[in-house]
Amino acid sequence: MFERHRSTLGALHLVLGLMNVVAALIVWFVLGGVVAIAQEPEASRVLGTIAALVGGLLFLLAIPPLVAGFGLVSRTPWSRTAAMVSSFLNMLSIPFGTGVSLFTLWVLFTEEASIPSA
């Protein structure tokens, strides 16, 4: 079953990672735009800090699914471990991250997935 679902899992993880990258860019540009037009220096500093922290966190959360997706699509031996780590990290990204994570764990924890692929 794992071999049958490998490319689907890879595509889903790549899409999830790209969604996180887009969310990070939106946070950076929207809050950065607000900082640029804000008249208060204190508000600009606070919003700039929030934009950097939230956008940076979203960008960091985009890395594991992108790595797992690339590994699954290219059929590397470490892709199962990367997909498992990525699915645990994205479990709280409701609703898409949870759905992809549950599908990933379902596929990875079947008996056929424990057989190493050549």
N, C-alpha and C positions, 0 to 999 in steps of 0.2 A: 504494500500500500504506500510505503514511503516514496518509492521510486515513481509511482503514479502521481503523487501529489507534490513532488519536489519542485517542479517548475511553478505550480500554482502558489505554493508557499513562498518561493523566491519573489514572485511578482507582488504578492501581498505585502511582504516585508519591505520591498523597494518602494511601493506606493505609500506605506505607512511612514517610512523614513522621509520621503519627499513631502508628505503632508506636514511633518514636524518642521522641516526646513522652511516651507512656505509660511507656517505659523510664526516661526522665529523672525522671518523677514517682515511679516506684517506688523508684529509687535515693535520691531526696531524702527520701521518707517513711520508708523502711525504715532507712536510715542515720541520718536525723534522729530516729527513734524510739529507735534504739540509743544515740544521743548523749544523749537525754533521760533514759534510765534508767541510763546509765553512772555509776558512782560515782567513777571516776578523772578528774580534770580534764585530765590529759595525754591520756588516751584520747579524751575528748570533743572536745578540740581537734583531734586528728589525724583522727578520724572525720568531724568537721564539715568539715574542709578537703577530705577525700577526697570526701565527698558533694557539696560545692559544685563541685569540679573535674569529677568524672565526670558528675554530673547536668547541669552547665552545658555540657560537651562534647556530651553526647547531645542536649541541647536545641538547641545550635548546628547539629549535624548534621541536625536535623529541618527546619531552615528551607529548604535548597535543594530537597528533594523536595516540600515543600508549595507553594513558589513555582512549581516546574515543573509540578506537577499542576494547580494553578489555571490556569496559562497554557495547558496542553494542553487542558483541559476548555473553557476560554473561547475557544479558537482564536486566541490572540494571536500576532503574528509573531515575538516573541522566545522562544516556548515551546521551539523546537528547541534553541536554545543553552542555555537553562536546564535542559532535560532532559539534555543531554549533560554539563553540569557536574555536575548532581546524580548522574548515573549513575557518573561517575568518582569522586566523593566516596564513594559508597555501595558501591563495588566490593568493599570488604573487610568489609562487613556480611554475614557468612555466616549462613545460606543465602539469606535473602530478598533482601537488598540485591544480592547477586551475580546472582541470577536476574532480578530486575527490571532491573539494569544491563545484563546481556547482551541481554535482550529489547529494551531501549531502543536500545542501540547497533546491534543487528541491524536494527531498523526504521529508524533514522535514517541508516544508511549504505547503504541501498538506492538505486538510481538514481532512483526516483520521488520520494524524499524531498528530493532536491536541487533539484527544481522548486519555485519559490516558489508558495505557495498564495494565492489572492485573498481 
